[in-house]
Amino acid sequence: ISGVRVDSEGGVLEKQGKLSPLGSAFKISKNLQVVCLCDCGRSLVVQVHHLASGNTTSCGCWHREVSVKCNTTHGLRKSSEYNIWQHIKTRCLNRRNKRYADYGGRGIAMCERWAESFENFYSDMGPKPSQQHSIDRFPDNNGNYCPENCRWATREEQGSNKRSNRTLVLDGISRTVAEWSRVSMVSSATIRARLKLGWSNKDAVMTPVRSRNNLVASN
């Protein structure tokens, strides 16, 4: 059904939103009413001034659609990203959460934009590149959860970013022990043991391991 309909006073009734007027208006209790057909297939009686002003634009189905869309967070309510967002929010804001002491309790916050809605978080972070990725605060592991300090990272990348991981500077280049270990092929345990013995950063990282019985021996 399309086109315009005329009310009893000669005014033109046009389709508003999802509602198409079916015929001329009529009075009920001094109010002009008109029968409308909604795009969803349901018919209903609407006051003419509500239809003409745009205050009524559907039988109610539009509001239900919006509600469902919001409640299902674009179909991602059961996704890993949604689960991660929930965990961040609770450990930063909920004092009863068992991880609160390590996060909100030591001053790590979730930015207002992300705390406001999952949609904002997902818009900024996007989907995880793979199931092996999870949220990582980077470059500041002690910083807040916010767009400029978060990334999707693998377990290996997160391990390099742990606050307990020592950073070493060699020839002006700063890397964690784990990162230097991958560069030099000397295990992290060996590097740490050498440092405890007083070795310089460069010697601890770059000196090859000669034998299993000489992991921490000096030259």
C-alpha positions in Angstrom: 0.0 0.0 0.0 1.5 3.4 -1.0 0.5 6.9 -1.8 -1.3 9.5 0.4 -4.5 9.5 2.3 -6.7 12.5 3.2 -8.0 13.1 6.6 -11.6 14.4 7.4 -10.4 18.0 7.4 -8.6 17.8 4.0 -5.1 17.4 5.4 -2.7 15.0 3.6 -1.5 12.0 5.4 1.7 10.5 4.2 3.7 7.5 5.3 5.8 8.1 8.4 8.6 5.7 9.2 7.1 2.3 8.9 3.5 3.4 9.0 1.3 3.7 5.9 -2.2 5.3 6.4 -4.9 3.0 4.9 -7.8 5.5 4.5 -9.4 8.7 5.6 -9.2 9.8 9.2 -12.2 9.5 11.6 -12.9 10.8 15.1 -12.9 8.9 18.3 -13.4 10.9 21.5 -12.8 14.1 19.7 -9.4 12.9 18.4 -8.7 12.3 14.7 -7.6 8.7 14.2 -6.4 6.7 11.2 -5.8 3.0 10.5 -2.2 2.4 9.5 -0.3 -0.6 8.2 3.2 -1.2 9.6 5.9 -2.5 7.4 6.1 -5.5 9.7 2.5 -6.4 8.6 0.6 -5.3 11.7 -2.3 -2.8 11.5 -3.1 -0.4 14.2 -5.1 2.9 14.9 -3.0 6.0 15.3 -3.9 9.5 16.3 -3.5 11.7 13.2 -1.4 14.4 15.0 1.0 11.7 16.3 1.4 10.4 12.8 1.8 13.8 11.1 4.3 15.0 13.7 6.4 11.9 13.4 6.0 11.0 17.0 4.6 7.6 16.0 6.5 5.9 13.3 5.9 2.1 13.9 3.7 -0.3 15.7 6.4 -0.7 18.3 8.5 -3.1 16.3 11.2 -0.6 15.7 11.8 -0.2 19.4 11.9 -3.9 19.9 14.4 -4.2 17.1 16.6 -1.6 18.7 16.3 -3.3 22.1 17.3 -6.7 20.7 20.2 -5.1 18.8 21.5 -3.5 22.0 20.9 -6.5 24.2 22.8 -8.8 21.8 25.6 -6.3 21.2 25.5 -6.9 17.4 25.5 -10.6 17.9 28.7 -10.6 19.9 27.4 -11.2 23.4 28.8 -14.7 23.4 32.1 -13.7 21.7 35.5 -13.8 23.2 35.8 -10.0 22.7 32.7 -9.4 24.8 34.0 -11.8 27.5 37.3 -9.9 27.6 35.5 -6.6 27.9 33.4 -7.9 30.8 36.5 -9.2 32.7 38.4 -5.9 32.2 35.4 -3.9 33.6 34.9 -6.1 36.6 38.5 -6.3 37.7 39.0 -2.6 37.3 35.7 -1.5 38.9 34.3 -4.2 41.1 36.0 -4.3 44.5 34.5 -7.8 45.1 36.3 -9.3 42.1 39.2 -11.5 43.2 41.5 -9.8 40.7 40.6 -6.2 41.7 43.7 -5.9 43.9 46.0 -6.4 40.9 44.0 -3.9 38.7 41.6 -1.4 40.1 43.2 -1.7 43.5 46.6 -0.5 42.2 45.2 2.3 40.2 44.6 0.7 36.8 41.4 2.0 35.3 39.1 1.4 32.4 38.5 4.5 30.3 35.0 6.0 30.5 34.4 5.4 26.8 34.9 1.6 27.2 33.2 1.4 30.6 30.1 3.0 28.9 29.5 0.3 26.3 30.9 -2.8 24.7 30.2 -1.3 21.3 32.7 1.5 22.0 35.4 -1.1 23.1 34.8 -3.2 20.0 34.8 -0.1 17.7 38.2 0.9 19.0 39.8 -2.6 19.2 38.1 -4.5 16.4 38.0 -8.3 16.4 40.8 -10.4 17.7 43.3 -11.4 14.9 43.1 -15.0 16.1 42.1 -17.1 19.1 45.7 -16.9 20.3 45.4 -13.2 20.9 44.1 -11.4 24.0 44.1 -7.9 25.4 47.5 -6.4 26.4 48.3 -3.0 27.9 51.0 -1.7 25.7 53.3 0.2 25.7 52.6 0.9 29.4 51.9 -2.4 31.3 51.1 -0.4 34.4 48.8 2.0 32.5 45.0 2.0 32.0 42.8 0.1 29.6 42.2 2.6 26.8 42.5 2.8 23.0 46.0 4.4 23.1 47.4 1.8 25.6 45.9 -1.5 24.4 46.5 -4.0 21.7 45.6 -7.6 20.7 48.7 -9.6 21.5 49.9 -13.2 21.5 51.0 -14.9 24.8 54.6 -14.5 23.7 54.1 -10.7 23.1 52.4 -10.3 26.5 55.1 -12.3 28.2 57.6 -9.7 27.0 55.5 -7.0 28.4 55.0 -8.3 31.9 55.9 -5.8 34.7 58.2 -8.5 36.2 60.2 -8.8 33.0 63.6 -7.0 33.3 64.7 -4.6 30.6 68.3 -4.5 29.5 70.0 -1.8 27.4 72.7 -2.9 25.0 74.4 -0.4 22.7 71.5 2.0 23.1 68.9 -0.7 22.3 66.3 -1.5 25.1 64.8 -5.0 25.1 63.4 -7.3 27.8 65.4 -10.3 28.9 63.0 -12.6 26.9 63.5 -10.5 23.8 67.3 -10.5 24.1 67.2 -14.3 24.7 65.5 -14.7 21.3 68.2 -12.5 19.7 71.2 -14.2 21.2 69.9 -17.7 21.5 71.0 -17.7 25.2 68.2 -18.8 27.5 66.5 -16.2 29.8 67.5 -18.2 32.8 71.1 -18.1 31.9 71.1 -14.4 31.2 69.4 -13.7 34.6 71.9 -16.0 36.4 74.9 -14.2 34.8 73.5 -10.8 35.8 73.2 -12.0 39.4 76.9 -12.9 39.2 77.7 -9.4 38.2 78.2 -9.8 34.5 77.7 -6.8 32.3 74.5 -6.6 30.2 76.4 -7.2 27.0 78.4 -10.2 28.3 75.4 -11.7 30.0 73.4 -11.6 26.7 76.0 -12.1 24.0 78.4 -14.6 25.5 77.7 -18.0 23.9 77.0 -21.0 26.1 79.9 -23.3 25.7 78.6 -26.3 27.5 75.9 -27.5 29.7 78.3 -27.4 32.7 79.4 -23.8 31.9 76.2 -21.9 31.7 77.3 -19.0 33.9 81.1 -19.2 33.8 83.1 -16.2 32.9 85.4 -16.0 29.9 
